[in-house]
Amino acid sequence: MTFRTGMTCRGRRGGWAVRAASAVALAGGMLLTSACSGSENIATDQADARRSNGAAPAPAVPDGGQGAPSEGAEGDSDAVRAAPPADYLSTFALDVDTASYGYARRTLKEGRLPRPDEVRPEEFVNSFRQDYDRPDGNGFSVTVDGARPQATEGEIHGDGGDEDWSLVRVGLATAAPARSSERPPAALTFVIDISGSMAEPGRLDLVRKSLGTLTDQLRDDDAVAVVAFSGEARTRLPMTRLGGNRDRIHDIVDELEPTDSTNLEAGVTTGYEVAVEGRRKGATNRVVLLSDALANTGQTQADAILDRIDDARREHGITLFGIGVGSDYGDALMERLADKGDGHTTYVSDEEEARKVFVDQLPAHVELRARDAKAQVAFDPQTVKQFRLIGYENRAVADDDFRDDRVDGGEVGPGHTVTALYAVRLRKGASGHVATATVRWLDPATRAPHERSGSVETGAIDGALWDAASKRLQVTAVAAYFADELRGGSVPGSPGLHELRDRARGLAESTEDRAVRELADAIGQAQRLKG
C-alpha cells in the first residue's frame, strides 16, 4: 500500500519495544512525540530519560521547536491519530550509506568474517533496488507493507516463535534524477588521500582512474577542485570549471603518488576551506573524500575533525560524500564523518564498483532532494505487542526532536530509496491499523519543512513472505537477515545462512539482478567461514 500524505518519527536502535502495563491517555487526536529507548524495556521513565538528555517534554504538535505544525505540510487522517504510548514510537535520521555492505563483501571474498561492529543492517538493505513509487519534485513518497516470515519453530531466532511476528517495510523514495542538462551545475572539491597506505593495489590507482573517468563525464559548466593530503594537505587545483580545462585536470590527477602518513584532519579541513573559497551560488557544492580512512597523524577522531569545519557545513550547506577504498579500511571513522558532515558514504573495491559510483551515480546525484530528513513510525498499541527496528543504531533520534529542525537529519539526493525494516509482533487476534510512518524534511533551497505519511493495516502484512510478498521485499528481508546473522542473530524469522543463500539464489534468477547474485555469493562465503 502506498500513501503520499502524512508524517514520520525517528526510531530506536536494535532494541525491543514492549508496551507499558499501565494505560496511556489519548490526547485529543494529536500526535505526541517522546523519547525512544534503545533497549528492551517498558515505556516508563521516558520523561526522566529525556530530561537527562537535556531535552524538554514535547509540545502537543511540535514543529521546529515552536509547537505549531508546519505551514503547507502535507497530511492525512493518520497524521492526527491519537497518540500511542512513548514506547510505541520509533524515530531515526534517514541514511543512504552503503559502505558497510560493500566492505563486508570484500572482507568475505578475502576469507574473513566482518567484525560485528562493522555490520550495519540498514546499509545492507539500502544497497538494493526497491519497487517504490516515486514522487514528483523534491521530497519523498512513502510506502508501507510487509509479510510474515513463516519459519518453523525450530528455525526461529529470538524469542516467542513466529506465529505472531511479521516484517514491516517502511520505504521512502525520492524522484529520479534529472537529465544531466537539467540539473544545477556542480562544484565538487575532491579531497584525495595520498598517504603510504594508499599504495596498495585497489586504492590510489583506483581513485586516479575513477576521477579521470568522472572528469570526462561532468559538464563544461561543472567545476572541480583537488586537495591531496598525506602528512599535510596541499591544494593541487583551486575550483576550476571543466570547460577547456579537462586536460589540465587529468594531468593533476595522474600525477598523484602515495607518500607519507595519513593526516585526515588536514585533508578535510583544507578541503572545506577550498570548497568555501570556490563556492558557487546556484550550484551544488560538495566535498568528496576519497580515502582508506586510516588516520594516524593530527586529529584522528571524527568529532574533533568536524569541529574544524562546522561553520562551512552549517553556514554554507556544503555536504560531505565519503568514498572508502582498501582492504584495511577505517569504516567507523568514515561513517561518523559522513553522518555528522551531512552526507553519506559508499565503498568501492574494484573498477566495476568504482564505475557505478563515479559514472552512474555521482554526476546525477550531486544535487539534493531533501535536507535534515527524519522518519518517525508510530505503532498502534491496540494491535502491536512488540517491535524492533533492524539497524539504524547510529542514526537514532529522540522522538521529541522529530519536528525540531535544529536537530540534524539525513541528506538525500535524487533517485535514492531509504528502507527501514521492522520485526513486529502482533497481539493475538489483532486486526486493523498497525502503524503510521511519517517522513519530515527541509526543502534544500528554501529550508521550508514538509511532511508526508503512509499507514499499514494488519491485512497488508499477513501474506507469506517467501510466497506472496513482492520479490523486492524478499530481497530486503534476505539482506537484513544476513546482516543480523553476521552480528550474532536475534531477529525473529531468520531461517539461517543456508536457507538465506538458497533464497538469494532463487531471487537472483527471478529478478535477473546481478546485485542479488552477489548477495547470494556473499551469504555462501559467510556460511563456509562460519562452518
C-alpha positions in Angstrom: 0.0 0.0 0.0 1.4 3.4 -0.9 0.3 6.6 0.7 1.6 10.1 -0.2 0.4 12.2 2.6 1.5 12.2 6.3 4.2 12.4 8.9 7.2 10.4 10.4 9.1 9.6 13.6 12.7 8.6 14.4 13.5 5.3 15.9 15.2 3.2 18.4 18.4 1.2 17.7 18.2 -2.5 17.9 16.0 -2.7 21.0 12.7 -4.5 21.5 9.8 -2.2 22.4 7.3 -3.6 24.9 4.1 -1.9 25.9 3.8 -0.5 29.4 1.3 -2.3 31.6 -0.4 1.0 32.5 -2.9 2.6 30.3 -2.0 5.7 28.4 -4.3 8.6 27.9 -5.1 9.6 24.4 -4.5 13.3 23.7 -7.3 15.0 21.7 -6.4 13.3 18.5 -3.0 14.9 18.3 0.2 13.0 17.6 2.5 13.3 20.6 6.2 12.5 20.4 8.5 11.4 23.2 12.0 9.9 23.5 12.7 6.4 22.1 14.6 4.0 24.3 17.4 1.9 22.9 16.9 -1.4 24.7 14.3 -3.9 25.6 12.3 -2.0 28.2 8.9 -0.9 29.3 7.6 2.6 28.5 8.3 4.0 31.9 10.9 6.6 32.9 10.8 8.1 29.4 10.4 11.6 30.7 13.3 11.2 33.1 15.4 9.9 30.2 14.6 12.9 28.1 15.4 15.3 30.9 18.7 13.6 31.5 19.5 14.3 27.8 18.7 17.9 28.2 15.5 17.8 26.2 12.2 19.3 27.2 9.0 17.3 27.0 7.5 17.6 23.6 4.6 20.1 23.0 1.3 18.6 21.6 2.1 19.3 18.0 5.8 20.3 17.9 7.3 21.9 14.8 10.8 23.2 14.6 10.8 23.7 18.3 7.9 26.2 18.0 4.9 24.0 18.8 3.0 24.5 15.6 2.5 22.4 12.5 4.5 23.5 9.5 2.6 25.7 7.1 1.7 23.8 4.0 2.8 20.4 5.4 1.0 17.5 3.8 -1.1 15.2 6.0 -4.0 12.7 6.2 -6.2 11.4 8.8 -3.5 9.1 10.1 -1.3 12.2 10.9 -3.7 13.1 13.7 -4.3 9.6 15.1 -4.4 9.5 18.9 -1.0 9.4 20.5 0.5 5.9 21.2 2.5 5.3 24.4 6.1 6.6 24.3 7.4 3.1 23.7 5.4 2.8 20.5 7.3 5.5 18.7 10.5 4.9 16.6 12.5 7.8 15.2 15.6 7.9 13.1 17.6 10.1 10.7 17.5 8.9 7.1 20.6 7.1 5.9 21.6 6.2 2.3 25.0 4.9 3.2 26.0 1.5 1.6 29.7 1.3 2.7 29.1 -1.4 5.4 27.8 -3.9 2.9 30.4 -3.1 0.3 33.2 -3.6 2.8 31.6 -6.8 4.2 31.5 -8.3 0.7 35.2 -7.5 0.2 36.1 -8.9 3.6 34.2 -12.2 2.9 35.9 -12.5 -0.5 39.2 -12.3 1.2 38.2 -15.2 3.5 37.4 -13.2 6.7 34.2 -12.6 8.5 33.5 -8.9 9.1 33.5 -7.8 12.7 30.0 -7.5 14.1 30.5 -3.8 14.9 31.3 -3.2 11.2 27.9 -4.6 10.1 25.1 -2.0 9.8 21.9 -3.8 8.5 20.4 -0.6 7.1 23.4 -0.3 4.7 22.9 -3.9 3.6 19.2 -3.2 2.9 19.8 0.1 1.2 22.3 -1.4 -1.2 19.5 -3.0 -3.3 17.0 -1.6 -5.7 13.4 -1.3 -4.5 10.0 -1.2 -6.1 8.6 2.0 -4.5 6.6 4.6 -6.4 8.4 7.9 -6.8 7.1 11.4 -6.1 7.1 14.4 -8.3 9.6 17.1 -7.4 11.5 17.3 -4.1 10.7 15.2 -1.1 9.6 11.6 -0.7 6.9 9.0 -1.4 6.0 6.7 1.5 5.3 3.0 1.1 4.5 0.7 4.0 4.0 -3.0 3.5 5.1 -6.3 5.0 4.7 -10.1 5.3 5.0 -13.0 7.7 8.4 -14.9 7.6 6.7 -18.3 8.2 9.8 -20.0 9.6 9.3 -23.2 11.5 9.5 -23.1 15.3 12.9 -24.8 15.3 14.4 -22.3 12.9 13.3 -19.1 14.7 16.0 -16.9 16.3 15.0 -14.7 19.1 12.0 -15.1 21.5 8.4 -16.1 21.2 8.1 -18.1 17.9 7.0 -16.6 14.7 3.2 -17.2 14.7 2.6 -13.6 15.7 5.6 -11.9 14.0 5.7 -10.0 10.8 8.2 -7.9 8.9 7.0 -4.4 8.2 8.9 -2.4 5.5 8.9 1.3 5.5 10.0 2.6 2.1 10.9 6.1 1.2 11.9 7.2 -2.3 12.9 10.5 -4.0 12.2 11.4 -7.5 14.5 10.2 -10.2 17.5 12.4 -11.1 17.0 15.0 -13.8 18.8 14.6 -17.1 22.3 15.9 -16.9 21.4 19.0 -18.9 18.6 19.9 -16.4 20.4 19.6 -13.1 22.1 22.6 -11.4 25.9 22.8 -12.0 28.1 21.1 -9.5 31.1 22.4 -7.6 33.0 19.4 -6.3 36.1 19.5 -4.1 38.0 16.2 -4.2 40.0 15.5 -1.1 42.3 12.7 -2.0 44.4 10.5 0.4 47.9 10.0 -1.0 49.4 8.5 2.2 51.6 5.5 2.1 48.8 3.1 2.9 47.1 4.2 -0.4 49.9 2.4 -2.4 48.1 -0.9 -2.1 46.5 -2.0 -5.4 42.9 -1.0 -5.4 43.4 2.2 -3.6 45.1 5.3 -5.1 45.3 3.6 -8.5 41.5 3.0 -8.5 40.9 6.6 -7.3 43.0 8.1 -10.2 41.3 6.0 -12.8 37.8 6.8 -11.4 38.5 10.5 -11.2 39.8 10.5 -14.7 36.5 8.9 -15.9 34.4 11.3 -13.9 36.3 14.3 -15.4 35.1 13.2 -18.8 31.5 12.7 -17.6 30.9 16.1 -15.9 29.5 19.1 -17.8 31.5 22.0 -19.0 29.8 24.3 -16.5 30.6 22.0 -13.6 33.7 22.8 -11.6 36.2 20.8 -9.5 39.0 21.4 -7.1 41.6 18.9 -5.9 43.2 18.7 -2.5 45.7 16.0 -1.8 46.9 15.0 1.7 49.3 12.7 3.5 51.3 14.2 6.4 50.0 17.6 5.4 47.4 18.8 2.9 48.1 20.8 -0.3 45.7 22.3 -2.8 46.6 20.9 -6.2 43.8 22.7 -8.1 41.5 25.5 -6.9 37.9 25.5 -8.0 38.1 25.3 -11.8 35.4 24.9 -14.5 35.7 21.8 -16.6 35.2 23.6 -19.9 38.6 24.0 -21.5 40.4 22.5 -18.6 39.9 18.8 -18.8 43.5 18.0 -19.9 44.9 20.0 -17.0 42.7 18.2 -14.5 43.7 14.8 -15.9 47.4 15.7 -15.6 46.9 16.8 -11.9 45.1 13.6 -11.0 47.5 11.3 -12.9 50.5 12.9 -11.1 49.2 11.8 -7.6 51.5 9.4 -5.9 51.5 7.8 -2.4 54.0 9.3 0.1 53.7 9.7 3.8 51.4 9.3 6.9 47.6 10.0 6.9 46.6 13.4 8.3 42.9 13.1 7.6 42.2 16.2 9.6 44.5 18.4 7.4 42.9 17.0 4.3 39.3 17.6 5.4 40.0 21.0 6.8 41.8 22.2 3.7 39.2 20.7 1.5 36.4 22.6 3.2 38.5 25.8 3.0 38.9 25.3 -0.7 35.2 24.5 -1.1 34.1 27.6 0.7 36.5 29.8 -1.2 35.4 28.3 -4.5 31.7 28.1 -3.6 29.4 28.8 -6.5 26.0 30.3 -6.0 23.2 28.3 -7.5 25.5 25.2 -7.8 25.5 22.0 -5.7 28.6 22.4 -3.5 30.1 19.2 -2.1 33.3 17.8 -0.7 34.1 14.3 -1.9 36.6 12.5 0.4 38.5 9.5 -1.1 40.4 7.6 1.5 41.0 4.4 3.4 40.3 6.5 6.5 43.3 5.1 8.4 44.1 8.4 10.1 47.4 8.3 12.1 48.5 11.9 12.2 46.8 15.1 13.6 43.3 14.7 14.9 42.1 11.1 14.4 38.6 11.4 15.9 35.7 12.3 13.7 34.1 14.8 16.1 37.3 16.8 16.5 37.8 16.9 12.8 34.2 18.0 12.2 34.6 20.8 14.8 37.2 22.4 12.4 34.7 22.6 9.6 31.5 23.3 11.4 31.0 26.8 10.1 31.4 25.6 6.5 28.9 22.9 6.9 26.3 24.9 8.7 26.6 28.3 7.1 27.2 27.2 3.5 25.5 23.9 3.4 28.5 22.1 1.9 27.9 18.3 2.3 30.4 15.5 2.5 30.4 12.4 0.4 32.8 9.7 1.6 34.2 7.1 -0.8 36.1 4.3 1.0 38.8 2.1 -0.5 41.2 -0.6 0.6 41.1 -4.0 2.3 42.1 -2.4 5.6 39.6 0.4 5.9 38.6 2.9 8.7 34.9 2.2 8.4 33.8 3.7 11.7 35.7 7.0 11.1 34.4 7.4 7.6 30.8 6.7 8.6 31.0 9.2 11.5 32.5 11.9 9.3 29.7 11.4 6.7 26.9 11.2 9.2 27.9 14.3 11.0 29.1 16.0 7.9 25.6 16.0 6.4 26.5 13.4 3.8 26.8 9.7 3.1 29.4 7.0 2.4 29.9 4.2 -0.1 32.8 1.7 -0.6 34.4 0.6 -3.8 36.8 -2.3 -4.2 37.2 -2.7 -7.9 36.8 -0.9 -11.2 33.2 -2.1 -11.7 32.0 -0.7 -8.4 34.0 2.5 -9.0 32.4 3.0 -12.4 28.9 2.5 -10.8 29.7 5.3 -8.2 31.7 7.8 -10.4 29.9 7.3 -13.7 26.4 6.1 -13.0 25.7 7.8 -9.6 27.8 10.8 -8.8 27.2 13.0 -11.8 23.4 12.5 -11.5 23.2 12.6 -7.7 25.3 15.7 -6.8 22.2 17.7 -6.1 19.9 17.2 -3.1 16.2 16.5 -2.8 15.9 16.8 0.9 17.9 18.2 3.9 17.8 17.0 7.5 15.3 14.2 6.7 14.0 12.2 9.6 11.4 9.4 9.9 9.1 8.5 12.7 7.0 5.4 12.9 4.0 5.3 15.3 2.9 1.8 16.1 -0.7 1.1 17.3 -0.7 -0.4 20.8 -4.1 -2.0 20.2 -2.6 -4.3 17.6 1.2 -4.3 18.2 2.8 -6.1 21.2 6.4 -5.7 20.3 8.6 -4.3 17.5 12.2 -3.9 16.6 13.9 -1.6 14.1 16.6 -3.7 12.4 19.7 -1.5 12.3 19.9 2.3 12.3 21.6 2.2 15.8 23.9 5.1 14.8 21.1 7.2 13.4 18.7 7.2 16.3 16.9 10.5 17.1 14.9 11.3 20.3 11.2 11.3 19.4 10.9 14.8 20.9 13.3 16.0 18.2 11.4 14.8 15.2 10.0 18.2 14.4 12.9 20.2 15.9 14.5 21.3 12.6 17.7 22.3 14.5 18.4 18.6 15.1 20.4 17.0 12.4 18.8 14.6 10.0 20.0 13.0 6.8 20.6 14.5 3.3 19.1 12.6 0.4 19.7 13.1 -3.3 17.6 12.2 -6.3 16.9 8.6 -7.3 17.5 7.3 -3.8 15.5 4.9 -1.7 15.6 4.5 2.1 14.2 1.4 3.7 13.6 0.6 7.3 12.6 -2.9 8.2 10.9 -3.8 11.5 10.2 -7.1 13.1 6.7 -6.6 14.5 4.8 -8.9 16.9 1.1 -8.5 16.7 -1.3 -9.2 19.5 -3.3 -12.4 19.3 -6.3 -11.9 17.0 -5.2 -8.3 16.2 -7.0 -6.6 13.3 -6.8 -3.1 11.9 -4.3 -0.3 12.0 -0.7 -1.4 12.6 1.5 1.7 12.1 1.8 5.1 10.5 5.1 6.2 9.1 5.9 9.9 8.6 8.9 11.5 6.9 9.9 15.1 7.6 12.5 17.0 5.6 13.6 20.6 4.7 13.4 21.8 1.2 17.1 22.0 0.0 16.6 25.5 -1.4 14.2 27.3 0.9 14.7 25.2 4.1 10.9 25.1 4.4 9.7 21.9 6.3 7.5 19.3 4.7 6.0 16.0 5.9 4.4 13.0 4.2 2.9 9.8 5.7 1.7 6.3 5.0 -0.1 3.7 7.0 -0.4 -0.1 7.0 -3.2 -2.4 8.2 -2.9 -6.0 9.5 -4.3 -7.4 6.3 -1.4 -5.9 4.3 1.3 -7.7 6.3 -0.4 -11.1 6.7 0.8 -12.7 3.5 3.6 -15.3 3.4 7.0 -13.6 2.9 8.5 -16.3 0.7 5.4 -17.0 -1.3 3.1 -14.0 -1.8 5.3 -11.0 -1.0 7.0 -8.8 -3.7 10.4 -10.0 -4.8 11.9 -6.8 -3.7 10.5 -7.2 -0.2 12.0 -10.7 -0.2 15.4 -9.3 -1.2 15.1 -6.7 1.6 14.4 -9.5 4.1 17.3 -11.6 2.9 19.8 -8.7 3.2 18.5 -7.7 6.7 18.6 -11.3 8.0 22.1 -11.8 6.5 23.4 -8.7 8.3 21.7 -9.8 11.5 23.4 -13.3 11.2 26.8 -11.6 10.8 26.1 -9.7 14.0 25.1 -12.8 16.0 21.5 -13.3 15.0 18.5 -12.2 17.1 15.7 -11.2 14.7 12.7 -13.5 14.7 12.0 -15.3 11.5 15.6 -15.7 10.2 15.9 -19.1 8.6 19.7 -19.2 8.9 22.5 -18.7 6.4 21.9 -21.9 4.4 18.3 -21.1 3.5 19.1 -17.4 3.1 21.7 -18.4 0.4 19.2 -20.5 -1.4 16.5 -17.8 -1.2 19.0 -15.3 -2.6 20.0 -17.6 -5.5 16.3 -18.0 -6.4 15.7 -14.3 -6.2 18.7 -13.6 -8.4 17.2 -15.8 -11.1 13.7 -14.4 -10.8 14.8 -10.7 -10.7 17.7 -11.1 -13.1 19.6 -8.7 -10.8 23.3 -9.1 -10.6 23.4 -7.4 -7.2 21.2 -10.2 -5.8 23.5 -12.8 -7.2 26.4 -11.1 -5.5 24.4 -11.2 -2.3 23.9 -14.9 -2.6 27.7 -15.4 -3.1 28.4 -13.3 0.0 26.0 -15.4 2.1 27.6 -18.6 0.8 31.1 -17.3 1.7 29.8 -16.4 5.2 28.3 -19.8 5.6 31.5 -21.6 4.7 33.5 -19.4 7.1 31.1 -20.0 10.0 31.3 -23.7 9.3 
